Amino acid sequence: MNDKVGAAAILLVYASASDTTTAFSRVLNSRTLTFHAAGSGTLLDNETGSKWSFYGECVEGSLKGQKLGRVIPQPGSWFAWAEFHPDTDIYAAGAH
């Protein structure tokens, strides 16, 4: 999912096989990329059509070999977040 946290453009990737979520910066070489799912375990960026792994590495296309910068989220509990951020949107698995 393409999103922003403040001014930072981020990509959230959920891998169902490992039940993990990873976050990356969508900015690469001063260019903001937009991603969409392209099958099991891969993403495509809309700007170049390059193919990316769920680990933030470009595996095919003009950006092959490039890596997205990893974003380390701040761990916390939902009840605390919800208290301080009551307008947070919640996405269901089938909603995107």
N, C-alpha and C positions, 0 to 999 in steps of 0.2 A: 504494500500500500504506500503510495506517495503521500507525504504529509509535510507539515512544517511545525517546528517547535520554536516559537518566537520567530526569528528571521532565518533560522537554520532549516534548509530543505533536507528532509530525511526519507529514507526508504525502510519500511518495516517488512521483514520477510519471515513468514511462518512456515516451518517445515513440519508437515504432519507426521512424516515417518519417524522423526526424533522428538516430536512435540516440543520444538524450541522456536523461539522468536529472536531474531537478530536485527539490529538497527545499523544503518550505514548512512553516511552523508551522500546526498545525490549530486553534490558538486564535484566535478572532476575537471581539472585544468581550467578553472574559472567558468565552466559551463554547467548549468543545472540540467540533469537528465531526468526523464520521466520514464517509468517502467511499467510493464504489464506482464502477466503470466504467459509463458509460452510452452506449457507442457510440464511434465513431471521433473521437478528440480531445476528448472531454468526460467529465466526472465529475458525479455527483450527491452532495449531502450528505444523509445519512439524517435529519438533524434537521429541515430545512426543505424538502427536495426541490428546492432550488435547483440550477441547472445551472452548472458551472464549466468553464473552459478548462484546458488543460494548462499554461497560464501563470499559474495561480493567481488568475484574475479571474472573478468571478461574472457570467455573461452573461444569466441568466434566473432569475426567481423573486424571493422577498422580500429576498434579499441582493444583488440586481443592483447592479453598480457597486462592490461591496466587493472588496478584494484581500487575499489571504493574504500574510503576511510571508515573505519569502524566507529560507531558511537556507543559508548557504554552508558546504559540508562542508570538512573539513580534508583536503587531498590527501595521499596516502600510497601506499605499495606494499603489495600483498597479503601478501607474505612477512613484512613487518614486523608488520602487523596480526595475522596468524595466529599469530605467535610470542607476542605479548603478550595475545591474546584467543583462546585455543584453543577456547573453547566457543561461538564465533560460529556462528549458523545461516546456512546458505547456501540461498537460494531459487532454484529453477529456473524458467524462464519459464512452464512449464505447471503450476506448483505452486500458484498462487493464483487 
